[in-house]
Amino acid sequence: MGWSLSAWWRADRLYAQGTRLMRAGRPAEAARAYGEVAALLPWHYRALIQQARALSAAGRAGEAVKAAKRAAELAPKSHAPMLVLGQIQYDSGHYEEARKGFAAAARLDPENRMAQAYLGLSLLALGRI
């Protein structure tokens, strides 16, 4: 298994701590907390998504992209990692990469209006519409 009940409990507390830190406007500290969750439970793709958001908010886009890509590898059928990856790329001015992320999110969840809206924004930024 690779994890214990105590690791699960600690990870749960760290995830909650990361959420509180984000709400308090302390994204760098939140990113550390979410990173600890991912270290304890390496399959926890949601912790990596939250870490990516926190890293992006802390101005660490390169690390945020890596965390989002790892989350996408762990959850290839989930639209969430691709949506977050697209948002990070868009906010960094990498509109073609953002378009790819949003297009993947929209393919994975065709009803997701956020993915569709961001896909449109990235196409607009690229001058394609």
Accessible surface in RSA format (square Angstrom, percent):
REM  Atomic radii and reference values for relative SASA: ProtOr
REM  Chains: A
REM  Algorithm: Lee & Richards
REM  Probe-radius: 1.40
REM  Slices: 20
REM RES _ NUM      All-atoms   Total-Side   Main-Chain    Non-polar    All polar
REM                ABS   REL    ABS   REL    ABS   REL    ABS   REL    ABS   REL
RES MET A   1   201.51 104.4 118.91  78.7  82.60 196.7 119.20 101.3  82.31 109.0
RES GLY A   2    81.42 100.4   0.00   N/A  81.42 100.4  45.02 123.6  36.40  81.5
RES TRP A   3    90.63  36.4  68.15  33.0  22.48  52.8  66.08  35.2  24.55  39.8
RES SER A   4    56.60  47.8  49.15  65.6   7.45  17.2  47.90 102.0   8.71  12.2
RES LEU A   5   142.09  79.1 135.24  96.8   6.85  17.2 135.31  95.0   6.78  18.2
RES SER A   6    79.70  67.4  69.87  93.3   9.83  22.6  52.78 112.4  26.92  37.7
RES ALA A   7    17.40  16.0  13.01  20.1   4.38  10.0  17.34  24.4   0.06   0.2
RES TRP A   8   103.36  41.5 103.07  49.9   0.29   0.7  77.61  41.4  25.75  41.8
RES TRP A   9   152.13  61.1 150.37  72.8   1.76   4.1 125.91  67.1  26.22  42.5
RES ARG A  10   118.97  50.0 118.43  60.4   0.54   1.3  36.88  50.4  82.09  49.8
RES ALA A  11     2.02   1.9   1.57   2.4   0.45   1.0   1.86   2.6   0.16   0.4
RES ASP A  12    91.41  64.0  84.98  84.6   6.43  15.2  13.88  32.7  77.53  77.3
RES ARG A  13   142.31  59.8 136.10  69.4   6.21  14.8  27.50  37.6 114.81  69.6
RES LEU A  14    13.01   7.2  12.33   8.8   0.68   1.7  13.01   9.1   0.00   0.0
RES TYR A  15    58.38  27.3  58.38  33.2   0.00   0.0  45.36  34.1  13.02  16.0
RES ALA A  16    42.85  39.4  36.71  56.7   6.14  14.0  42.01  59.2   0.84   2.2
RES GLN A  17    73.23  41.0  73.23  53.5   0.00   0.0  10.53  22.4  62.70  47.6
RES GLY A  18     0.00   0.0   0.00   N/A   0.00   0.0   0.00   0.0   0.00   0.0
RES THR A  19    38.91  27.7  37.86  38.4   1.05   2.5  32.31  43.4   6.60  10.0
RES ARG A  20   142.58  59.9 137.32  70.0   5.26  12.5  69.28  94.7  73.30  44.4
RES LEU A  21    18.54  10.3  18.07  12.9   0.46   1.2  18.54  13.0   0.00   0.0
RES MET A  22    62.08  32.1  47.92  31.7  14.16  33.7  47.99  40.8  14.09  18.7
RES ARG A  23   198.60  83.4 158.30  80.7  40.30  95.9  66.83  91.3 131.77  79.9
RES ALA A  24    65.70  60.4  29.70  45.8  36.00  81.9  42.76  60.2  22.94  60.8
RES GLY A  25    56.54  69.7   0.00   N/A  56.54  69.7  32.12  88.1  24.42  54.7
RES ARG A  26   113.78  47.8 108.61  55.4   5.17  12.3  38.53  52.7  75.24  45.6
RES PRO A  27    27.72  20.2  27.72  25.3   0.00   0.0  27.72  22.9   0.00   0.0
RES ALA A  28    37.21  34.2  36.84  56.8   0.38   0.9  36.84  51.9   0.38   1.0
RES GLU A  29    59.78  34.3  56.89  43.0   2.88   6.9  17.22  33.3  42.56  34.7
RES ALA A  30     0.00   0.0   0.00   0.0   0.00   0.0   0.00   0.0   0.00   0.0
RES ALA A  31     2.29   2.1   1.91   2.9   0.39   0.9   2.19   3.1   0.11   0.3
RES ARG A  32   138.59  58.2 130.61  66.6   7.98  19.0  69.08  94.4  69.51  42.1
RES ALA A  33     4.05   3.7   2.65   4.1   1.40   3.2   3.86   5.4   0.18   0.5
RES TYR A  34     3.35   1.6   3.35   1.9   0.00   0.0   0.00   0.0   3.35   4.1
RES GLY A  35    18.57  22.9   0.00   N/A  18.57  22.9  12.35  33.9   6.21  13.9
RES GLU A  36    74.14  42.6  71.02  53.7   3.13   7.4  33.19  64.2  40.95  33.4
RES VAL A  37     0.38   0.2   0.38   0.3   0.00   0.0   0.38   0.3   0.00   0.0
RES ALA A  38    15.69  14.4  11.23  17.3   4.46  10.1  11.73  16.5   3.96  10.5
RES ALA A  39    81.54  75.0  49.05  75.7  32.48  73.9  60.83  85.7  20.71  54.9
RES LEU A  40    53.54  29.8  44.51  31.8   9.03  22.7  47.51  33.4   6.03  16.2
RES LEU A  41     1.86   1.0   1.83   1.3   0.03   0.1   1.83   1.3   0.03   0.1
RES PRO A  42    75.93  55.3  71.27  65.0   4.66  16.9  73.26  60.5   2.66  16.5
RES TRP A  43   116.14  46.6 108.00  52.3   8.13  19.1 106.40  56.7   9.74  15.8
RES HIS A  44    36.09  19.7  33.72  23.4   2.37   6.1  13.97  14.4  22.12  25.7
RES TYR A  45    47.49  22.2  47.23  26.9   0.26   0.7  31.82  23.9  15.66  19.3
RES ARG A  46   140.86  59.1 140.56  71.7   0.30   0.7  33.54  45.8 107.32  65.0
RES ALA A  47     0.00   0.0   0.00   0.0   0.00   0.0   0.00   0.0   0.00   0.0
RES LEU A  48    14.88   8.3  14.88  10.6   0.00   0.0  14.88  10.5   0.00   0.0
RES ILE A  49     7.52   4.3   7.52   5.6   0.00   0.0   7.52   5.4   0.00   0.0
RES GLN A  50    41.99  23.5  41.70  30.5   0.30   0.7   2.67   5.7  39.32  29.8
RES GLN A  51    32.37  18.1  32.37  23.7   0.00   0.0   0.11   0.2  32.25  24.5
RES ALA A  52     0.00   0.0   0.00   0.0   0.00   0.0   0.00   0.0   0.00   0.0
RES ARG A  53    96.58  40.6  90.62  46.2   5.97  14.2  33.34  45.6  63.25  38.3
RES ALA A  54     0.00   0.0   0.00   0.0   0.00   0.0   0.00   0.0   0.00   0.0
RES LEU A  55     6.85   3.8   6.85   4.9   0.00   0.0   6.85   4.8   0.00   0.0
RES SER A  56    31.97  27.0  18.46  24.6  13.51  31.1   4.99  10.6  26.98  37.8
RES ALA A  57    65.33  60.1  26.15  40.4  39.18  89.1  38.97  54.9  26.36  69.8
RES ALA A  58    34.33  31.6   3.42   5.3  30.90  70.3  11.06  15.6  23.26  61.6
RES GLY A  59    65.90  81.3   0.00   N/A  65.90  81.3  34.80  95.5  31.10  69.7
RES ARG A  60    85.98  36.1  78.84  40.2   7.15  17.0  42.02  57.4  43.96  26.6
RES ALA A  61    35.28  32.4  32.44  50.1   2.84   6.5  32.44  45.7   2.84   7.5
RES GLY A  62    51.61  63.6   0.00   N/A  51.61  63.6  40.97 112.4  10.64  23.8
RES GLU A  63    80.15  46.0  75.74  57.3   4.40  10.5  34.89  67.5  45.26  36.9
RES ALA A  64     0.00   0.0   0.00   0.0   0.00   0.0   0.00   0.0   0.00   0.0
RES VAL A  65    22.26  14.6  22.26  20.1   0.00   0.0  22.26  19.3   0.00   0.0
RES LYS A  66   151.76  74.0 144.84  88.9   6.92  16.5  92.21  83.0  59.55  63.4
RES ALA A  67     8.73   8.0   3.46   5.3   5.27  12.0   8.25  11.6   0.48   1.3
RES ALA A  68     0.06   0.1   0.06   0.1   0.00   0.0   0.06   0.1   0.00   0.0
RES LYS A  69   101.10  49.3 100.56  61.7   0.54   1.3  52.30  47.1  48.80  52.0
RES ARG A  70   104.34  43.8 103.01  52.5   1.33   3.2  37.97  51.9  66.38  40.2
RES ALA A  71     0.00   0.0   0.00   0.0   0.00   0.0   0.00   0.0   0.00   0.0
RES ALA A  72    19.16  17.6  15.14  23.4   4.02   9.1  16.21  22.8   2.96   7.8
RES GLU A  73   117.29  67.3  90.31  68.3  26.98  64.2  44.58  86.2  72.70  59.4
RES LEU A  74    53.97  30.1  25.33  18.1  28.64  72.0  28.02  19.7  25.95  69.8
RES ALA A  75    11.91  11.0   5.78   8.9   6.13  13.9  11.43  16.1   0.48   1.3
RES PRO A  76    92.98  67.8  75.88  69.2  17.10  62.2  81.24  67.1  11.74  73.0
RES LYS A  77   184.66  90.1 165.84 101.8  18.81  44.8 109.21  98.3  75.44  80.4
RES SER A  78    25.64  21.7  16.51  22.0   9.13  21.0  16.95  36.1   8.69  12.2
RES HIS A  79    50.19  27.4  49.07  34.1   1.12   2.9  29.63  30.5  20.56  23.9
RES ALA A  80    27.44  25.2  26.52  40.9   0.92   2.1  27.44  38.6   0.00   0.0
RES PRO A  81     0.08   0.1   0.08   0.1   0.00   0.0   0.08   0.1   0.00   0.0
RES MET A  82    36.68  19.0  36.68  24.3   0.00   0.0  28.51  24.2   8.18  10.8
RES LEU A  83    12.21   6.8  12.21   8.7   0.00   0.0  12.21   8.6   0.00   0.0
RES VAL A  84     1.29   0.8   1.29   1.2   0.00   0.0   1.29   1.1   0.00   0.0
RES LEU A  85    13.67   7.6  13.67   9.8   0.00   0.0  13.67   9.6   0.00   0.0
RES GLY A  86     0.00   0.0   0.00   N/A   0.00   0.0   0.00   0.0   0.00   0.0
RES GLN A  87    36.19  20.2  35.56  26.0   0.63   1.5  14.85  31.6  21.34  16.2
RES ILE A  88     4.48   2.5   4.00   3.0   0.48   1.1   4.33   3.1   0.15   0.4
RES GLN A  89    16.75   9.4  16.75  12.2   0.00   0.0   0.36   0.8  16.39  12.4
RES TYR A  90    53.77  25.1  50.92  29.0   2.85   7.4  27.72  20.8  26.05  32.1
RES ASP A  91   114.41  80.1  76.76  76.4  37.65  89.0  27.24  64.1  87.17  86.9
RES SER A  92    45.66  38.6  13.64  18.2  32.02  73.8  20.24  43.1  25.42  35.6
RES GLY A  93    38.52  47.5   0.00   N/A  38.52  47.5  17.70  48.6  20.82  46.6
RES HIS A  94   101.19  55.3  94.31  65.6   6.88  17.6  56.81  58.5  44.38  51.6
RES TYR A  95    76.28  35.6  73.07  41.6   3.21   8.3  33.53  25.2  42.75  52.7
RES GLU A  96    53.91  31.0  51.72  39.1   2.19   5.2  43.62  84.4  10.29   8.4
RES GLU A  97    75.70  43.5  72.34  54.7   3.36   8.0  25.82  49.9  49.87  40.7
RES ALA A  98     0.00   0.0   0.00   0.0   0.00   0.0   0.00   0.0   0.00   0.0
RES ARG A  99    53.69  22.5  53.69  27.4   0.00   0.0   2.39   3.3  51.30  31.1
RES LYS A 100    98.62  48.1  93.50  57.4   5.12  12.2  56.43  50.8  42.19  44.9
RES GLY A 101     1.23   1.5   0.00   N/A   1.23   1.5   0.63   1.7   0.60   1.3
RES PHE A 102     0.00   0.0   0.00   0.0   0.00   0.0   0.00   0.0   0.00   0.0
RES ALA A 103    15.26  14.0  13.50  20.8   1.76   4.0  14.34  20.2   0.92   2.4
RES ALA A 104    14.12  13.0  13.59  21.0   0.52   1.2  14.03  19.8   0.08   0.2
RES ALA A 105     0.00   0.0   0.00   0.0   0.00   0.0   0.00   0.0   0.00   0.0
RES ALA A 106    16.60  15.3  13.51  20.8   3.09   7.0  13.93  19.6   2.67   7.1
RES ARG A 107   173.37  72.8 147.94  75.4  25.43  60.5  79.48 108.6  93.89  56.9
RES LEU A 108    71.60  39.9  43.53  31.1  28.06  70.5  46.49  32.6  25.11  67.6
RES ASP A 109    41.50  29.1  39.97  39.8   1.53   3.6   9.23  21.7  32.27  32.2
RES PRO A 110    84.04  61.2  76.85  70.1   7.19  26.1  79.16  65.4   4.88  30.3
RES GLU A 111   147.61  84.7 132.08  99.9  15.53  37.0  58.92 114.0  88.69  72.4
RES ASN A 112    25.46  17.6  18.02  17.4   7.44  17.9   8.16  19.6  17.30  16.7
RES ARG A 113   197.95  83.1 191.63  97.7   6.32  15.1  66.30  90.6 131.65  79.8
RES MET A 114   103.29  53.5  93.86  62.1   9.43  22.5  91.62  77.9  11.67  15.5
RES ALA A 115     0.00   0.0   0.00   0.0   0.00   0.0   0.00   0.0   0.00   0.0
RES GLN A 116    83.64  46.8  74.69  54.6   8.95  21.3  28.88  61.5  54.77  41.5
RES ALA A 117    61.39  56.4  46.05  71.1  15.34  34.9  58.45  82.3   2.94   7.8
RES TYR A 118    62.21  29.0  62.21  35.4   0.00   0.0  22.16  16.7  40.05  49.4
RES LEU A 119    39.38  21.9  39.38  28.2   0.00   0.0  39.38  27.7   0.00   0.0
RES GLY A 120    22.77  28.1   0.00   N/A  22.77  28.1  22.07  60.6   0.70   1.6
RES LEU A 121    78.94  44.0  76.85  55.0   2.10   5.3  77.11  54.2   1.83   4.9
RES SER A 122     0.00   0.0   0.00   0.0   0.00   0.0   0.00   0.0   0.00   0.0
RES LEU A 123    41.32  23.0  41.32  29.6   0.00   0.0  41.32  29.0   0.00   0.0
RES LEU A 124   103.69  57.7  93.72  67.0   9.97  25.1  93.72  65.8   9.97  26.8
RES ALA A 125    46.25  42.5   7.86  12.1  38.39  87.3  20.53  28.9  25.71  68.1
RES LEU A 126    58.32  32.5  28.70  20.5  29.62  74.5  33.34  23.4  24.98  67.2
RES GLY A 127    63.88  78.8   0.00   N/A  63.88  78.8  30.55  83.8  33.33  74.6
RES ARG A 128   132.42  55.6 101.15  51.6  31.27  74.5  45.14  61.7  87.29  52.9
RES ILE A 129   127.92  72.8  78.21  58.3  49.71 119.8 114.51  82.5  13.41  36.4
END  Absolute sums over single chains surface
CHAIN  1 A     7368.5       6014.4       1354.0       4189.8       3178.7
END  Absolute sums over all chains
TOTAL          7368.5       6014.4       1354.0       4189.8       3178.7
